[in-house]
Amino acid sequence: MTDPANDDVLISVEGKVGRIRLNRPKAIHALNTGMCRAILDALTTWRSDMSVEAVMIDHVEGRGFCAGGDIRMLATSGADDGAAAREFFRIEYQMNHALFTFAKPIVAFMDGITMGGGVGLSQPAKYCVATENTKFAMPETGIGLFPDVGGGWYLSRLPGRNGQYLAVTGHRIDGAECVGLGLASHYLPSILLETAKTLIVADPQRIEATLDEFAERQPEGALLAHREEIDDLFASDRLEDIIAALEADGGEWAQTQLATIRSKSPQSMKVSLKLLLDGATMPTFEDEMRQEFAVATRVVQRHDFIEGVRALIIDKDNHPRWDPATPEEVSDHLIDQIFAPLPEAEAWTPA
């Protein structure tokens, strides 16, 4: 089933398991439009194929599961007419929705870096496997973007205010913390992954039993020790209130978070907080994707995203010049414009 002209993702059926293997190791398997389309096509085929009983998603080699999307392409397109970026988001979100609504069990192996688009690939899965190598984050506020691919849905459903904390700061968590927060169902030592995959292919009806057999009790992650501080300091859905709470606290942990926030895009942090506020009561995942598409098509063409990619990825001077420069300058009117529904002819729809 793999397109020989595009081997960035390897798609096959082994036994009764549909396999999706990301294969761009030099880019840490960052997703491009062709990869998303190939995965979407495979899911569409397997949905009605009774010989395929389960789907397994992993990566072929390298130090990460998936580092996100093709950020350079998005920034180049955003600085132009945005057409290629819109096409990428449309296909990627259709893939995300297809994963979310897929009736057969999916198991995703988040071994290594799992960020942005990698979160969108793994979180719809019934079984998410984390390891000692897992580095999970939605770091988009650092490049002027926001936690999309369903981030508004997944993060808003984490316990307490952890989702708001992760969305605003882009904090990176490990595999143990993923399990503790409910972002992973199992914690397996990476040395056992290939054995587990072989057994799943041999008997996909025993996915849960196989993972349970190999799972280890994960160490408690450092983030969980700060749950009370996170709930208190990130209690508000207003960025200005969160900053004020951190400033008033004065403790070392709070000051570290404050320094982190001051390096992020004020626009992106406000977009992220509204995304989670809305996402918590979003009726369906389809509605979530429709809203995120409207937001993404606008944010990708705004100054902060293009500037954030320049500063952190292209020039790597790590000194983005955000505009608006302060939270107070990001007006409610601007946020409302970014979140306004698209005209029906331009709006996102499922595949």
Secondary structure as GFF3:
##gff-version 3
##sequence-region A 1 351
A	DSSP	beta_strand	9	14	.	.	.	ID=ss1
A	DSSP	beta_strand	17	22	.	.	.	ID=ss2
A	DSSP	three_ten_helix	25	27	.	.	.	ID=ss3
A	DSSP	alpha_helix	33	47	.	.	.	ID=ss4
A	DSSP	beta_strand	54	59	.	.	.	ID=ss5
A	DSSP	beta_strand	64	66	.	.	.	ID=ss6
A	DSSP	alpha_helix	71	79	.	.	.	ID=ss7
A	DSSP	alpha_helix	83	100	.	.	.	ID=ss8
A	DSSP	beta_strand	106	110	.	.	.	ID=ss9
A	DSSP	beta_strand	113	115	.	.	.	ID=ss10
A	DSSP	alpha_helix	117	122	.	.	.	ID=ss11
A	DSSP	beta_strand	127	130	.	.	.	ID=ss12
A	DSSP	beta_strand	135	137	.	.	.	ID=ss13
A	DSSP	three_ten_helix	140	143	.	.	.	ID=ss14
A	DSSP	alpha_helix	151	154	.	.	.	ID=ss15
A	DSSP	three_ten_helix	155	157	.	.	.	ID=ss16
A	DSSP	alpha_helix	162	169	.	.	.	ID=ss17
A	DSSP	beta_strand	173	174	.	.	.	ID=ss18
A	DSSP	alpha_helix	175	181	.	.	.	ID=ss19
A	DSSP	beta_strand	186	187	.	.	.	ID=ss20
A	DSSP	three_ten_helix	190	192	.	.	.	ID=ss21
A	DSSP	alpha_helix	193	202	.	.	.	ID=ss22
A	DSSP	three_ten_helix	204	206	.	.	.	ID=ss23
A	DSSP	alpha_helix	207	214	.	.	.	ID=ss24
A	DSSP	three_ten_helix	222	226	.	.	.	ID=ss25
A	DSSP	alpha_helix	227	233	.	.	.	ID=ss26
A	DSSP	alpha_helix	239	249	.	.	.	ID=ss27
A	DSSP	alpha_helix	252	261	.	.	.	ID=ss28
A	DSSP	alpha_helix	266	279	.	.	.	ID=ss29
A	DSSP	alpha_helix	285	299	.	.	.	ID=ss30
A	DSSP	alpha_helix	303	309	.	.	.	ID=ss31
A	DSSP	pi_helix	310	314	.	.	.	ID=ss32
A	DSSP	three_ten_helix	327	329	.	.	.	ID=ss33
A	DSSP	alpha_helix	332	339	.	.	.	ID=ss34
###
